[in-house]
């Protein structure tokens, strides 16, 4: 659903036939100061089908060139959420970053969510890795 402040903006879409993610654009002009986090509205609300989630991910070019990323990546939009899609951006760079209305700010993917239920057990089955933690599989 397009919200009033999203009028005239493109719907999310893939830039190329081989692209996995769909580009999401900003509905506002905003500047992100170095070290700051901002909540950027998209001007859209969606209804994700039950059994799926919508994931928001950083754009690699923004991350590499400007240090702009999502601090909660991938962000999950649940199937029962009906509010506006908004993107939390953080500026890890050393200069203010200006976002203009209509600029691409994130990528969206729709992913299946498998229903699982946890159950308590007395012990776990063995594995080659065992309980080894961070860095335990490398040299």
MODELLER restraints for C-alpha pairs under 7 A, 6 or more apart:
rsr = mdl.restraints
at = mdl.atoms
rsr.add(forms.Gaussian(group=physical.xy_distance, feature=features.Distance(at['CA:1:A'], at['CA:44:A']), mean=5.63, stdev=0.5))
rsr.add(forms.Gaussian(group=physical.xy_distance, feature=features.Distance(at['CA:1:A'], at['CA:45:A']), mean=5.08, stdev=0.5))
rsr.add(forms.Gaussian(group=physical.xy_distance, feature=features.Distance(at['CA:1:A'], at['CA:46:A']), mean=6.08, stdev=0.5))
rsr.add(forms.Gaussian(group=physical.xy_distance, feature=features.Distance(at['CA:2:A'], at['CA:43:A']), mean=6.12, stdev=0.5))
rsr.add(forms.Gaussian(group=physical.xy_distance, feature=features.Distance(at['CA:2:A'], at['CA:44:A']), mean=4.78, stdev=0.5))
rsr.add(forms.Gaussian(group=physical.xy_distance, feature=features.Distance(at['CA:2:A'], at['CA:45:A']), mean=6.58, stdev=0.5))
rsr.add(forms.Gaussian(group=physical.xy_distance, feature=features.Distance(at['CA:3:A'], at['CA:43:A']), mean=5.07, stdev=0.5))
rsr.add(forms.Gaussian(group=physical.xy_distance, feature=features.Distance(at['CA:3:A'], at['CA:44:A']), mean=5.59, stdev=0.5))
rsr.add(forms.Gaussian(group=physical.xy_distance, feature=features.Distance(at['CA:5:A'], at['CA:27:A']), mean=6.46, stdev=0.5))
rsr.add(forms.Gaussian(group=physical.xy_distance, feature=features.Distance(at['CA:5:A'], at['CA:43:A']), mean=5.51, stdev=0.5))
rsr.add(forms.Gaussian(group=physical.xy_distance, feature=features.Distance(at['CA:6:A'], at['CA:27:A']), mean=5.64, stdev=0.5))
rsr.add(forms.Gaussian(group=physical.xy_distance, feature=features.Distance(at['CA:6:A'], at['CA:42:A']), mean=6.74, stdev=0.5))
rsr.add(forms.Gaussian(group=physical.xy_distance, feature=features.Distance(at['CA:6:A'], at['CA:43:A']), mean=3.87, stdev=0.5))
rsr.add(forms.Gaussian(group=physical.xy_distance, feature=features.Distance(at['CA:6:A'], at['CA:44:A']), mean=6.44, stdev=0.5))
rsr.add(forms.Gaussian(group=physical.xy_distance, feature=features.Distance(at['CA:9:A'], at['CA:102:A']), mean=6.25, stdev=0.5))
rsr.add(forms.Gaussian(group=physical.xy_distance, feature=features.Distance(at['CA:12:A'], at['CA:22:A']), mean=5.45, stdev=0.5))
rsr.add(forms.Gaussian(group=physical.xy_distance, feature=features.Distance(at['CA:12:A'], at['CA:23:A']), mean=5.22, stdev=0.5))
rsr.add(forms.Gaussian(group=physical.xy_distance, feature=features.Distance(at['CA:12:A'], at['CA:24:A']), mean=5.15, stdev=0.5))
rsr.add(forms.Gaussian(group=physical.xy_distance, feature=features.Distance(at['CA:13:A'], at['CA:22:A']), mean=4.46, stdev=0.5))
rsr.add(forms.Gaussian(group=physical.xy_distance, feature=features.Distance(at['CA:13:A'], at['CA:23:A']), mean=5.51, stdev=0.5))
rsr.add(forms.Gaussian(group=physical.xy_distance, feature=features.Distance(at['CA:14:A'], at['CA:21:A']), mean=6.23, stdev=0.5))
rsr.add(forms.Gaussian(group=physical.xy_distance, feature=features.Distance(at['CA:14:A'], at['CA:22:A']), mean=4.44, stdev=0.5))
rsr.add(forms.Gaussian(group=physical.xy_distance, feature=features.Distance(at['CA:14:A'], at['CA:23:A']), mean=6.21, stdev=0.5))
rsr.add(forms.Gaussian(group=physical.xy_distance, feature=features.Distance(at['CA:21:A'], at['CA:107:A']), mean=5.23, stdev=0.5))
rsr.add(forms.Gaussian(group=physical.xy_distance, feature=features.Distance(at['CA:21:A'], at['CA:108:A']), mean=5.20, stdev=0.5))
rsr.add(forms.Gaussian(group=physical.xy_distance, feature=features.Distance(at['CA:21:A'], at['CA:109:A']), mean=5.20, stdev=0.5))
rsr.add(forms.Gaussian(group=physical.xy_distance, feature=features.Distance(at['CA:22:A'], at['CA:107:A']), mean=5.27, stdev=0.5))
rsr.add(forms.Gaussian(group=physical.xy_distance, feature=features.Distance(at['CA:22:A'], at['CA:108:A']), mean=4.99, stdev=0.5))
rsr.add(forms.Gaussian(group=physical.xy_distance, feature=features.Distance(at['CA:22:A'], at['CA:109:A']), mean=6.56, stdev=0.5))
rsr.add(forms.Gaussian(group=physical.xy_distance, feature=features.Distance(at['CA:23:A'], at['CA:104:A']), mean=6.09, stdev=0.5))
rsr.add(forms.Gaussian(group=physical.xy_distance, feature=features.Distance(at['CA:23:A'], at['CA:106:A']), mean=6.08, stdev=0.5))
rsr.add(forms.Gaussian(group=physical.xy_distance, feature=features.Distance(at['CA:23:A'], at['CA:107:A']), mean=4.77, stdev=0.5))
rsr.add(forms.Gaussian(group=physical.xy_distance, feature=features.Distance(at['CA:23:A'], at['CA:108:A']), mean=6.39, stdev=0.5))
rsr.add(forms.Gaussian(group=physical.xy_distance, feature=features.Distance(at['CA:24:A'], at['CA:104:A']), mean=5.60, stdev=0.5))
rsr.add(forms.Gaussian(group=physical.xy_distance, feature=features.Distance(at['CA:24:A'], at['CA:105:A']), mean=6.03, stdev=0.5))
rsr.add(forms.Gaussian(group=physical.xy_distance, feature=features.Distance(at['CA:24:A'], at['CA:106:A']), mean=5.35, stdev=0.5))
rsr.add(forms.Gaussian(group=physical.xy_distance, feature=features.Distance(at['CA:24:A'], at['CA:107:A']), mean=5.82, stdev=0.5))
rsr.add(forms.Gaussian(group=physical.xy_distance, feature=features.Distance(at['CA:24:A'], at['CA:108:A']), mean=6.75, stdev=0.5))
rsr.add(forms.Gaussian(group=physical.xy_distance, feature=features.Distance(at['CA:25:A'], at['CA:42:A']), mean=6.02, stdev=0.5))
rsr.add(forms.Gaussian(group=physical.xy_distance, feature=features.Distance(at['CA:25:A'], at['CA:102:A']), mean=5.17, stdev=0.5))
rsr.add(forms.Gaussian(group=physical.xy_distance, feature=features.Distance(at['CA:25:A'], at['CA:103:A']), mean=5.20, stdev=0.5))
rsr.add(forms.Gaussian(group=physical.xy_distance, feature=features.Distance(at['CA:25:A'], at['CA:104:A']), mean=4.21, stdev=0.5))
rsr.add(forms.Gaussian(group=physical.xy_distance, feature=features.Distance(at['CA:25:A'], at['CA:105:A']), mean=5.41, stdev=0.5))
rsr.add(forms.Gaussian(group=physical.xy_distance, feature=features.Distance(at['CA:26:A'], at['CA:40:A']), mean=6.36, stdev=0.5))
rsr.add(forms.Gaussian(group=physical.xy_distance, feature=features.Distance(at['CA:26:A'], at['CA:41:A']), mean=6.10, stdev=0.5))
rsr.add(forms.Gaussian(group=physical.xy_distance, feature=features.Distance(at['CA:26:A'], at['CA:42:A']), mean=4.96, stdev=0.5))
rsr.add(forms.Gaussian(group=physical.xy_distance, feature=features.Distance(at['CA:26:A'], at['CA:101:A']), mean=5.21, stdev=0.5))
rsr.add(forms.Gaussian(group=physical.xy_distance, feature=features.Distance(at['CA:26:A'], at['CA:102:A']), mean=5.21, stdev=0.5))
rsr.add(forms.Gaussian(group=physical.xy_distance, feature=features.Distance(at['CA:26:A'], at['CA:103:A']), mean=5.64, stdev=0.5))
rsr.add(forms.Gaussian(group=physical.xy_distance, feature=features.Distance(at['CA:26:A'], at['CA:104:A']), mean=6.48, stdev=0.5))
rsr.add(forms.Gaussian(group=physical.xy_distance, feature=features.Distance(at['CA:26:A'], at['CA:105:A']), mean=6.27, stdev=0.5))
rsr.add(forms.Gaussian(group=physical.xy_distance, feature=features.Distance(at['CA:27:A'], at['CA:41:A']), mean=5.68, stdev=0.5))
rsr.add(forms.Gaussian(group=physical.xy_distance, feature=features.Distance(at['CA:27:A'], at['CA:42:A']), mean=4.81, stdev=0.5))
rsr.add(forms.Gaussian(group=physical.xy_distance, feature=features.Distance(at['CA:27:A'], at['CA:43:A']), mean=5.41, stdev=0.5))
rsr.add(forms.Gaussian(group=physical.xy_distance, feature=features.Distance(at['CA:27:A'], at['CA:101:A']), mean=5.02, stdev=0.5))
rsr.add(forms.Gaussian(group=physical.xy_distance, feature=features.Distance(at['CA:27:A'], at['CA:102:A']), mean=6.16, stdev=0.5))
rsr.add(forms.Gaussian(group=physical.xy_distance, feature=features.Distance(at['CA:28:A'], at['CA:41:A']), mean=6.89, stdev=0.5))
rsr.add(forms.Gaussian(group=physical.xy_distance, feature=features.Distance(at['CA:28:A'], at['CA:100:A']), mean=6.51, stdev=0.5))
rsr.add(forms.Gaussian(group=physical.xy_distance, feature=features.Distance(at['CA:28:A'], at['CA:101:A']), mean=4.49, stdev=0.5))
rsr.add(forms.Gaussian(group=physical.xy_distance, feature=features.Distance(at['CA:29:A'], at['CA:99:A']), mean=5.58, stdev=0.5))
rsr.add(forms.Gaussian(group=physical.xy_distance, feature=features.Distance(at['CA:29:A'], at['CA:100:A']), mean=4.39, stdev=0.5))
rsr.add(forms.Gaussian(group=physical.xy_distance, feature=features.Distance(at['CA:29:A'], at['CA:101:A']), mean=4.89, stdev=0.5))
rsr.add(forms.Gaussian(group=physical.xy_distance, feature=features.Distance(at['CA:30:A'], at['CA:98:A']), mean=6.08, stdev=0.5))
rsr.add(forms.Gaussian(group=physical.xy_distance, feature=features.Distance(at['CA:30:A'], at['CA:99:A']), mean=5.24, stdev=0.5))
rsr.add(forms.Gaussian(group=physical.xy_distance, feature=features.Distance(at['CA:30:A'], at['CA:100:A']), mean=6.59, stdev=0.5))
rsr.add(forms.Gaussian(group=physical.xy_distance, feature=features.Distance(at['CA:31:A'], at['CA:96:A']), mean=6.54, stdev=0.5))
rsr.add(forms.Gaussian(group=physical.xy_distance, feature=features.Distance(at['CA:31:A'], at['CA:97:A']), mean=5.52, stdev=0.5))
rsr.add(forms.Gaussian(group=physical.xy_distance, feature=features.Distance(at['CA:31:A'], at['CA:98:A']), mean=4.37, stdev=0.5))
rsr.add(forms.Gaussian(group=physical.xy_distance, feature=features.Distance(at['CA:31:A'], at['CA:99:A']), mean=5.90, stdev=0.5))
rsr.add(forms.Gaussian(group=physical.xy_distance, feature=features.Distance(at['CA:32:A'], at['CA:38:A']), mean=6.63, stdev=0.5))
rsr.add(forms.Gaussian(group=physical.xy_distance, feature=features.Distance(at['CA:32:A'], at['CA:91:A']), mean=6.19, stdev=0.5))
rsr.add(forms.Gaussian(group=physical.xy_distance, feature=features.Distance(at['CA:32:A'], at['CA:96:A']), mean=5.60, stdev=0.5))
rsr.add(forms.Gaussian(group=physical.xy_distance, feature=features.Distance(at['CA:32:A'], at['CA:97:A']), mean=5.09, stdev=0.5))
rsr.add(forms.Gaussian(group=physical.xy_distance, feature=features.Distance(at['CA:32:A'], at['CA:98:A']), mean=6.41, stdev=0.5))
rsr.add(forms.Gaussian(group=physical.xy_distance, feature=features.Distance(at['CA:33:A'], at['CA:91:A']), mean=6.54, stdev=0.5))
rsr.add(forms.Gaussian(group=physical.xy_distance, feature=features.Distance(at['CA:33:A'], at['CA:95:A']), mean=6.85, stdev=0.5))
rsr.add(forms.Gaussian(group=physical.xy_distance, feature=features.Distance(at['CA:33:A'], at['CA:96:A']), mean=4.38, stdev=0.5))
rsr.add(forms.Gaussian(group=physical.xy_distance, feature=features.Distance(at['CA:33:A'], at['CA:97:A']), mean=6.44, stdev=0.5))
rsr.add(forms.Gaussian(group=physical.xy_distance, feature=features.Distance(at['CA:34:A'], at['CA:91:A']), mean=5.17, stdev=0.5))
rsr.add(forms.Gaussian(group=physical.xy_distance, feature=features.Distance(at['CA:34:A'], at['CA:92:A']), mean=6.18, stdev=0.5))
rsr.add(forms.Gaussian(group=physical.xy_distance, feature=features.Distance(at['CA:34:A'], at['CA:93:A']), mean=5.75, stdev=0.5))
rsr.add(forms.Gaussian(group=physical.xy_distance, feature=features.Distance(at['CA:34:A'], at['CA:94:A']), mean=5.34, stdev=0.5))
rsr.add(forms.Gaussian(group=physical.xy_distance, feature=features.Distance(at['CA:34:A'], at['CA:95:A']), mean=5.57, stdev=0.5))
rsr.add(forms.Gaussian(group=physical.xy_distance, feature=features.Distance(at['CA:34:A'], at['CA:96:A']), mean=5.50, stdev=0.5))
rsr.add(forms.Gaussian(group=physical.xy_distance, feature=features.Distance(at['CA:35:A'], at['CA:90:A']), mean=6.70, stdev=0.5))
rsr.add(forms.Gaussian(group=physical.xy_distance, feature=features.Distance(at['CA:35:A'], at['CA:91:A']), mean=5.26, stdev=0.5))
rsr.add(forms.Gaussian(group=physical.xy_distance, feature=features.Distance(at['CA:35:A'], at['CA:92:A']), mean=5.57, stdev=0.5))
rsr.add(forms.Gaussian(group=physical.xy_distance, feature=features.Distance(at['CA:36:A'], at['CA:90:A']), mean=5.70, stdev=0.5))
rsr.add(forms.Gaussian(group=physical.xy_distance, feature=features.Distance(at['CA:36:A'], at['CA:91:A']), mean=5.78, stdev=0.5))
rsr.add(forms.Gaussian(group=physical.xy_distance, feature=features.Distance(at['CA:37:A'], at['CA:88:A']), mean=6.69, stdev=0.5))
rsr.add(forms.Gaussian(group=physical.xy_distance, feature=features.Distance(at['CA:37:A'], at['CA:89:A']), mean=5.52, stdev=0.5))
rsr.add(forms.Gaussian(group=physical.xy_distance, feature=features.Distance(at['CA:37:A'], at['CA:90:A']), mean=4.33, stdev=0.5))
rsr.add(forms.Gaussian(group=physical.xy_distance, feature=features.Distance(at['CA:37:A'], at['CA:91:A']), mean=6.69, stdev=0.5))
rsr.add(forms.Gaussian(group=physical.xy_distance, feature=features.Distance(at['CA:38:A'], at['CA:88:A']), mean=5.67, stdev=0.5))
rsr.add(forms.Gaussian(group=physical.xy_distance, feature=features.Distance(at['CA:38:A'], at['CA:89:A']), mean=5.44, stdev=0.5))
rsr.add(forms.Gaussian(group=physical.xy_distance, feature=features.Distance(at['CA:38:A'], at['CA:90:A']), mean=6.59, stdev=0.5))
rsr.add(forms.Gaussian(group=physical.xy_distance, feature=features.Distance(at['CA:39:A'], at['CA:86:A']), mean=6.25, stdev=0.5))
rsr.add(forms.Gaussian(group=physical.xy_distance, feature=features.Distance(at['CA:39:A'], at['CA:87:A']), mean=5.57, stdev=0.5))
rsr.add(forms.Gaussian(group=physical.xy_distance, feature=features.Distance(at['CA:39:A'], at['CA:88:A']), mean=4.59, stdev=0.5))
rsr.add(forms.Gaussian(group=physical.xy_distance, feature=features.Distance(at['CA:39:A'], at['CA:89:A']), mean=6.48, stdev=0.5))
rsr.add(forms.Gaussian(group=physical.xy_distance, feature=features.Distance(at['CA:40:A'], at['CA:86:A']), mean=5.34, stdev=0.5))
rsr.add(forms.Gaussian(group=physical.xy_distance, feature=features.Distance(at['CA:40:A'], at['CA:87:A']), mean=5.07, stdev=0.5))
rsr.add(forms.Gaussian(group=physical.xy_distance, feature=features.Distance(at['CA:40:A'], at['CA:88:A']), mean=6.32, stdev=0.5))
rsr.add(forms.Gaussian(group=physical.xy_distance, feature=features.Distance(at['CA:41:A'], at['CA:85:A']), mean=6.40, stdev=0.5))
rsr.add(forms.Gaussian(group=physical.xy_distance, feature=features.Distance(at['CA:41:A'], at['CA:86:A']), mean=4.39, stdev=0.5))
rsr.add(forms.Gaussian(group=physical.xy_distance, feature=features.Distance(at['CA:41:A'], at['CA:87:A']), mean=6.51, stdev=0.5))
rsr.add(forms.Gaussian(group=physical.xy_distance, feature=features.Distance(at['CA:42:A'], at['CA:85:A']), mean=5.70, stdev=0.5))
rsr.add(forms.Gaussian(group=physical.xy_distance, feature=features.Distance(at['CA:42:A'], at['CA:86:A']), mean=5.70, stdev=0.5))
rsr.add(forms.Gaussian(group=physical.xy_distance, feature=features.Distance(at['CA:43:A'], at['CA:84:A']), mean=6.66, stdev=0.5))
rsr.add(forms.Gaussian(group=physical.xy_distance, feature=features.Distance(at['CA:44:A'], at['CA:84:A']), mean=5.54, stdev=0.5))
rsr.add(forms.Gaussian(group=physical.xy_distance, feature=features.Distance(at['CA:44:A'], at['CA:85:A']), mean=5.80, stdev=0.5))
rsr.add(forms.Gaussian(group=physical.xy_distance, feature=features.Distance(at['CA:45:A'], at['CA:82:A']), mean=6.16, stdev=0.5))
rsr.add(forms.Gaussian(group=physical.xy_distance, feature=features.Distance(at['CA:45:A'], at['CA:83:A']), mean=5.67, stdev=0.5))
rsr.add(forms.Gaussian(group=physical.xy_distance, feature=features.Distance(at['CA:45:A'], at['CA:84:A']), mean=4.46, stdev=0.5))
rsr.add(forms.Gaussian(group=physical.xy_distance, feature=features.Distance(at['CA:45:A'], at['CA:85:A']), mean=5.60, stdev=0.5))
rsr.add(forms.Gaussian(group=physical.xy_distance, feature=features.Distance(at['CA:46:A'], at['CA:82:A']), mean=6.22, stdev=0.5))
rsr.add(forms.Gaussian(group=physical.xy_distance, feature=features.Distance(at['CA:47:A'], at['CA:79:A']), mean=6.36, stdev=0.5))
rsr.add(forms.Gaussian(group=physical.xy_distance, feature=features.Distance(at['CA:47:A'], at['CA:82:A']), mean=6.23, stdev=0.5))
rsr.add(forms.Gaussian(group=physical.xy_distance, feature=features.Distance(at['CA:48:A'], at['CA:54:A']), mean=6.78, stdev=0.5))
rsr.add(forms.Gaussian(group=physical.xy_distance, feature=features.Distance(at['CA:48:A'], at['CA:79:A']), mean=4.51, stdev=0.5))
rsr.add(forms.Gaussian(group=physical.xy_distance, feature=features.Distance(at['CA:49:A'], at['CA:79:A']), mean=5.73, stdev=0.5))
rsr.add(forms.Gaussian(group=physical.xy_distance, feature=features.Distance(at['CA:50:A'], at['CA:79:A']), mean=5.35, stdev=0.5))
rsr.add(forms.Gaussian(group=physical.xy_distance, feature=features.Distance(at['CA:51:A'], at['CA:112:A']), mean=5.97, stdev=0.5))
rsr.add(forms.Gaussian(group=physical.xy_distance, feature=features.Distance(at['CA:51:A'], at['CA:113:A']), mean=5.33, stdev=0.5))
rsr.add(forms.Gaussian(group=physical.xy_distance, feature=features.Distance(at['CA:52:A'], at['CA:79:A']), mean=6.40, stdev=0.5))
rsr.add(forms.Gaussian(group=physical.xy_distance, feature=features.Distance(at['CA:52:A'], at['CA:110:A']), mean=6.65, stdev=0.5))
rsr.add(forms.Gaussian(group=physical.xy_distance, feature=features.Distance(at['CA:52:A'], at['CA:111:A']), mean=5.46, stdev=0.5))
rsr.add(forms.Gaussian(group=physical.xy_distance, feature=features.Distance(at['CA:52:A'], at['CA:112:A']), mean=4.32, stdev=0.5))
rsr.add(forms.Gaussian(group=physical.xy_distance, feature=features.Distance(at['CA:52:A'], at['CA:113:A']), mean=5.08, stdev=0.5))
rsr.add(forms.Gaussian(group=physical.xy_distance, feature=features.Distance(at['CA:53:A'], at['CA:76:A']), mean=6.37, stdev=0.5))
rsr.add(forms.Gaussian(group=physical.xy_distance, feature=features.Distance(at['CA:53:A'], at['CA:77:A']), mean=5.75, stdev=0.5))
rsr.add(forms.Gaussian(group=physical.xy_distance, feature=features.Distance(at['CA:53:A'], at['CA:78:A']), mean=5.23, stdev=0.5))
rsr.add(forms.Gaussian(group=physical.xy_distance, feature=features.Distance(at['CA:53:A'], at['CA:79:A']), mean=5.94, stdev=0.5))
rsr.add(forms.Gaussian(group=physical.xy_distance, feature=features.Distance(at['CA:53:A'], at['CA:110:A']), mean=5.74, stdev=0.5))
rsr.add(forms.Gaussian(group=physical.xy_distance, feature=features.Distance(at['CA:53:A'], at['CA:111:A']), mean=5.41, stdev=0.5))
rsr.add(forms.Gaussian(group=physical.xy_distance, feature=features.Distance(at['CA:53:A'], at['CA:112:A']), mean=6.41, stdev=0.5))
rsr.add(forms.Gaussian(group=physical.xy_distance, feature=features.Distance(at['CA:53:A'], at['CA:113:A']), mean=6.52, stdev=0.5))
rsr.add(forms.Gaussian(group=physical.xy_distance, feature=features.Distance(at['CA:54:A'], at['CA:76:A']), mean=5.83, stdev=0.5))
rsr.add(forms.Gaussian(group=physical.xy_distance, feature=features.Distance(at['CA:54:A'], at['CA:77:A']), mean=4.95, stdev=0.5))
rsr.add(forms.Gaussian(group=physical.xy_distance, feature=features.Distance(at['CA:54:A'], at['CA:78:A']), mean=6.76, stdev=0.5))
rsr.add(forms.Gaussian(group=physical.xy_distance, feature=features.Distance(at['CA:54:A'], at['CA:108:A']), mean=6.58, stdev=0.5))
rsr.add(forms.Gaussian(group=physical.xy_distance, feature=features.Distance(at['CA:54:A'], at['CA:109:A']), mean=5.66, stdev=0.5))
rsr.add(forms.Gaussian(group=physical.xy_distance, feature=features.Distance(at['CA:54:A'], at['CA:110:A']), mean=4.47, stdev=0.5))
rsr.add(forms.Gaussian(group=physical.xy_distance, feature=features.Distance(at['CA:54:A'], at['CA:111:A']), mean=6.31, stdev=0.5))
rsr.add(forms.Gaussian(group=physical.xy_distance, feature=features.Distance(at['CA:55:A'], at['CA:74:A']), mean=5.77, stdev=0.5))
rsr.add(forms.Gaussian(group=physical.xy_distance, feature=features.Distance(at['CA:55:A'], at['CA:75:A']), mean=5.40, stdev=0.5))
rsr.add(forms.Gaussian(group=physical.xy_distance, feature=features.Distance(at['CA:55:A'], at['CA:76:A']), mean=4.81, stdev=0.5))
rsr.add(forms.Gaussian(group=physical.xy_distance, feature=features.Distance(at['CA:55:A'], at['CA:77:A']), mean=6.24, stdev=0.5))
rsr.add(forms.Gaussian(group=physical.xy_distance, feature=features.Distance(at['CA:55:A'], at['CA:108:A']), mean=5.47, stdev=0.5))
rsr.add(forms.Gaussian(group=physical.xy_distance, feature=features.Distance(at['CA:55:A'], at['CA:109:A']), mean=5.10, stdev=0.5))
rsr.add(forms.Gaussian(group=physical.xy_distance, feature=features.Distance(at['CA:55:A'], at['CA:110:A']), mean=6.19, stdev=0.5))
rsr.add(forms.Gaussian(group=physical.xy_distance, feature=features.Distance(at['CA:56:A'], at['CA:73:A']), mean=6.90, stdev=0.5))
rsr.add(forms.Gaussian(group=physical.xy_distance, feature=features.Distance(at['CA:56:A'], at['CA:74:A']), mean=5.45, stdev=0.5))
rsr.add(forms.Gaussian(group=physical.xy_distance, feature=features.Distance(at['CA:56:A'], at['CA:75:A']), mean=4.90, stdev=0.5))
rsr.add(forms.Gaussian(group=physical.xy_distance, feature=features.Distance(at['CA:56:A'], at['CA:76:A']), mean=6.56, stdev=0.5))
rsr.add(forms.Gaussian(group=physical.xy_distance, feature=features.Distance(at['CA:56:A'], at['CA:106:A']), mean=6.35, stdev=0.5))
rsr.add(forms.Gaussian(group=physical.xy_distance, feature=features.Distance(at['CA:56:A'], at['CA:107:A']), mean=5.61, stdev=0.5))
rsr.add(forms.Gaussian(group=physical.xy_distance, feature=features.Distance(at['CA:56:A'], at['CA:108:A']), mean=4.72, stdev=0.5))
rsr.add(forms.Gaussian(group=physical.xy_distance, feature=features.Distance(at['CA:56:A'], at['CA:109:A']), mean=6.71, stdev=0.5))
rsr.add(forms.Gaussian(group=physical.xy_distance, feature=features.Distance(at['CA:57:A'], at['CA:70:A']), mean=6.77, stdev=0.5))
rsr.add(forms.Gaussian(group=physical.xy_distance, feature=features.Distance(at['CA:57:A'], at['CA:73:A']), mean=5.66, stdev=0.5))
rsr.add(forms.Gaussian(group=physical.xy_distance, feature=features.Distance(at['CA:57:A'], at['CA:74:A']), mean=5.07, stdev=0.5))
rsr.add(forms.Gaussian(group=physical.xy_distance, feature=features.Distance(at['CA:57:A'], at['CA:75:A']), mean=6.68, stdev=0.5))
rsr.add(forms.Gaussian(group=physical.xy_distance, feature=features.Distance(at['CA:57:A'], at['CA:106:A']), mean=5.67, stdev=0.5))
rsr.add(forms.Gaussian(group=physical.xy_distance, feature=features.Distance(at['CA:57:A'], at['CA:107:A']), mean=5.08, stdev=0.5))
rsr.add(forms.Gaussian(group=physical.xy_distance, feature=features.Distance(at['CA:57:A'], at['CA:108:A']), mean=6.35, stdev=0.5))
rsr.add(forms.Gaussian(group=physical.xy_distance, feature=features.Distance(at['CA:58:A'], at['CA:69:A']), mean=5.18, stdev=0.5))
rsr.add(forms.Gaussian(group=physical.xy_distance, feature=features.Distance(at['CA:58:A'], at['CA:70:A']), mean=5.65, stdev=0.5))
rsr.add(forms.Gaussian(group=physical.xy_distance, feature=features.Distance(at['CA:58:A'], at['CA:106:A']), mean=5.07, stdev=0.5))
rsr.add(forms.Gaussian(group=physical.xy_distance, feature=features.Distance(at['CA:58:A'], at['CA:107:A']), mean=6.18, stdev=0.5))
rsr.add(forms.Gaussian(group=physical.xy_distance, feature=features.Distance(at['CA:59:A'], at['CA:105:A']), mean=6.77, stdev=0.5))
rsr.add(forms.Gaussian(group=physical.xy_distance, feature=features.Distance(at['CA:59:A'], at['CA:106:A']), mean=5.32, stdev=0.5))
rsr.add(forms.Gaussian(group=physical.xy_distance, feature=features.Distance(at['CA:59:A'], at['CA:107:A']), mean=6.17, stdev=0.5))
rsr.add(forms.Gaussian(group=physical.xy_distance, feature=features.Distance(at['CA:62:A'], at['CA:68:A']), mean=5.28, stdev=0.5))
rsr.add(forms.Gaussian(group=physical.xy_distance, feature=features.Distance(at['CA:63:A'], at['CA:69:A']), mean=5.43, stdev=0.5))
rsr.add(forms.Gaussian(group=physical.xy_distance, feature=features.Distance(at['CA:66:A'], at['CA:93:A']), mean=5.72, stdev=0.5))
rsr.add(forms.Gaussian(group=physical.xy_distance, feature=features.Distance(at['CA:67:A'], at['CA:91:A']), mean=5.62, stdev=0.5))
rsr.add(forms.Gaussian(group=physical.xy_distance, feature=features.Distance(at['CA:67:A'], at['CA:92:A']), mean=4.63, stdev=0.5))
rsr.add(forms.Gaussian(group=physical.xy_distance, feature=features.Distance(at['CA:67:A'], at['CA:93:A']), mean=4.48, stdev=0.5))
rsr.add(forms.Gaussian(group=physical.xy_distance, feature=features.Distance(at['CA:68:A'], at['CA:89:A']), mean=6.58, stdev=0.5))
rsr.add(forms.Gaussian(group=physical.xy_distance, feature=features.Distance(at['CA:68:A'], at['CA:90:A']), mean=5.70, stdev=0.5))
rsr.add(forms.Gaussian(group=physical.xy_distance, feature=features.Distance(at['CA:68:A'], at['CA:91:A']), mean=4.72, stdev=0.5))
rsr.add(forms.Gaussian(group=physical.xy_distance, feature=features.Distance(at['CA:68:A'], at['CA:92:A']), mean=6.12, stdev=0.5))
rsr.add(forms.Gaussian(group=physical.xy_distance, feature=features.Distance(at['CA:69:A'], at['CA:89:A']), mean=5.63, stdev=0.5))
rsr.add(forms.Gaussian(group=physical.xy_distance, feature=features.Distance(at['CA:69:A'], at['CA:90:A']), mean=5.57, stdev=0.5))
rsr.add(forms.Gaussian(group=physical.xy_distance, feature=features.Distance(at['CA:69:A'], at['CA:91:A']), mean=6.79, stdev=0.5))
rsr.add(forms.Gaussian(group=physical.xy_distance, feature=features.Distance(at['CA:70:A'], at['CA:88:A']), mean=5.83, stdev=0.5))
rsr.add(forms.Gaussian(group=physical.xy_distance, feature=features.Distance(at['CA:70:A'], at['CA:89:A']), mean=4.82, stdev=0.5))
rsr.add(forms.Gaussian(group=physical.xy_distance, feature=features.Distance(at['CA:70:A'], at['CA:90:A']), mean=6.02, stdev=0.5))
rsr.add(forms.Gaussian(group=physical.xy_distance, feature=features.Distance(at['CA:71:A'], at['CA:88:A']), mean=6.99, stdev=0.5))
rsr.add(forms.Gaussian(group=physical.xy_distance, feature=features.Distance(at['CA:71:A'], at['CA:89:A']), mean=6.69, stdev=0.5))
rsr.add(forms.Gaussian(group=physical.xy_distance, feature=features.Distance(at['CA:71:A'], at['CA:90:A']), mean=6.29, stdev=0.5))
